[in-house]
Amino acid sequence: MARCDQGYLCRVCGDEVENITDSVLYLRYVIGEIDPEVLHLAPESHLQCTPALAQFIADERFGCVPVVDGPFSIVSLDPDFVAQRTTLVTRGYRRLWDIRSNRAKPIAVRDYPLDEVKERWKN
């Protein structure tokens, strides 16, 4: 995350998003949903404050997955879509943990995304 007096604020709860592993903004960037050119302009929120995305994280470090009711719940969606989305979002979440754990050897922001995302943006 940015090193300044106050980092990104969650557009849902208003609190600071202190860790990259709590960030919807960086998760969406890592999985290719936010273009690098607009990363600094996109809104931020905690993963816990964004259950429609968080429900696709299948990693024990995430903790309690927020419940989504209604048509956007994973129980209401196509099972193939849920499987593909869970795989992608979980890979992205794990990438955030890799980035967070490499503090001694920082990774450039342009290298955060998954390999296939970086390749797609190259072309």
C-alpha positions as CSV (number, residue, x, y, z in Angstrom):
1,M,0.0,0.0,0.0
2,A,1.0,3.6,-0.4
3,R,3.3,4.8,2.4
4,C,1.9,8.1,3.5
5,D,0.2,9.6,6.5
6,Q,-3.1,8.1,5.5
7,G,-3.6,5.4,2.9
8,Y,-6.6,4.6,0.8
9,L,-10.0,5.0,2.5
10,C,-12.7,2.4,2.1
11,R,-15.6,3.9,0.2
12,V,-18.0,1.6,2.2
13,C,-17.0,2.0,5.8
14,G,-14.7,5.0,5.6
15,D,-11.8,3.3,7.5
16,E,-8.3,3.1,6.1
17,V,-7.4,0.0,4.0
18,E,-4.2,-0.8,5.8
19,N,-3.0,-3.9,4.1
20,I,-2.8,-4.9,0.5
21,T,-4.4,-8.3,1.5
22,D,-7.5,-6.4,2.5
23,S,-7.8,-4.4,-0.7
24,V,-10.5,-4.7,-3.4
25,L,-8.6,-2.2,-5.5
26,Y,-5.4,-4.2,-5.6
27,L,-7.1,-7.6,-5.9
28,R,-9.0,-6.3,-9.0
29,Y,-5.8,-4.9,-10.4
30,V,-4.0,-8.2,-9.9
31,I,-6.7,-10.2,-11.6
32,G,-6.9,-7.7,-14.5
33,E,-10.1,-5.9,-13.8
34,I,-8.5,-2.5,-13.3
35,D,-6.2,-1.1,-16.0
36,P,-2.9,0.1,-14.7
37,E,-3.6,3.5,-16.2
38,V,-6.5,4.1,-13.9
39,L,-5.3,2.3,-10.8
40,H,-4.7,5.6,-9.0
41,L,-8.2,6.9,-9.8
42,A,-10.3,3.8,-8.9
43,P,-12.2,3.6,-5.6
44,E,-11.0,1.5,-2.8
45,S,-12.7,-0.7,-0.3
46,H,-12.0,-3.6,2.1
47,L,-12.6,-7.1,0.9
48,Q,-14.9,-7.6,3.9
49,C,-16.9,-4.6,2.8
50,T,-17.4,-6.0,-0.7
51,P,-19.0,-9.4,-0.3
52,A,-20.0,-9.8,-4.0
53,L,-16.2,-10.2,-4.7
54,A,-15.1,-11.6,-1.4
55,Q,-17.4,-14.6,-1.6
56,F,-15.1,-16.0,-4.3
57,I,-12.0,-16.1,-2.1
58,A,-11.2,-19.7,-1.1
59,D,-8.2,-19.3,1.2
60,E,-7.9,-20.0,4.9
61,R,-6.1,-16.7,5.5
62,F,-9.2,-14.7,4.4
63,G,-11.3,-15.8,7.4
64,C,-15.0,-15.3,7.5
65,V,-16.4,-14.9,4.0
66,P,-19.3,-12.4,4.0
67,V,-22.7,-13.8,3.0
68,V,-24.3,-12.5,-0.2
69,D,-28.1,-13.0,-0.5
70,G,-30.1,-12.8,-3.7
71,P,-29.2,-13.2,-7.4
72,F,-25.5,-12.4,-6.9
73,S,-24.9,-15.1,-4.3
74,I,-22.7,-17.9,-5.4
75,V,-25.5,-20.4,-4.7
76,S,-27.6,-18.5,-7.4
77,L,-24.9,-18.3,-10.0
78,D,-23.9,-20.8,-12.7
79,P,-21.6,-23.4,-11.1
80,D,-19.1,-23.3,-13.9
81,F,-18.8,-19.5,-13.6
82,V,-18.5,-19.8,-9.8
83,A,-15.7,-22.4,-10.2
84,Q,-13.8,-20.2,-12.7
85,R,-14.3,-17.0,-10.7
86,T,-13.3,-18.7,-7.4
87,T,-10.1,-20.0,-9.1
88,L,-9.2,-16.5,-10.5
89,V,-10.1,-14.5,-7.4
90,T,-8.3,-16.9,-5.0
91,R,-5.2,-16.9,-7.2
92,G,-5.3,-13.1,-7.1
93,Y,-5.8,-13.1,-3.3
94,R,-2.8,-15.4,-2.9
95,R,-0.8,-13.1,-5.1
96,L,-1.5,-10.2,-2.7
97,W,-0.1,-12.3,0.1
98,D,3.0,-13.0,-1.9
99,I,3.4,-9.3,-2.5
100,R,2.8,-8.5,1.2
101,S,5.4,-11.1,2.3
102,N,8.1,-9.7,0.0
103,R,8.6,-6.5,2.0
104,A,12.4,-7.1,2.2
105,K,12.5,-7.4,-1.6
106,P,9.8,-5.0,-2.9
107,I,7.9,-5.8,-6.1
108,A,7.2,-3.0,-8.6
109,V,3.5,-2.2,-8.9
110,R,3.6,-3.0,-12.6
111,D,4.6,-6.6,-11.6
112,Y,1.7,-7.2,-9.2
113,P,-0.7,-8.7,-11.7
114,L,-0.9,-12.4,-12.5
115,D,1.3,-13.5,-15.4
116,E,-1.6,-13.9,-17.8
117,V,-2.8,-10.4,-17.0
118,K,0.6,-8.9,-17.7
119,E,0.8,-10.8,-20.9
120,R,-2.7,-9.6,-22.0
121,W,-1.8,-6.0,-21.3
122,K,1.4,-6.3,-23.3
123,N,-0.5,-7.2,-26.4
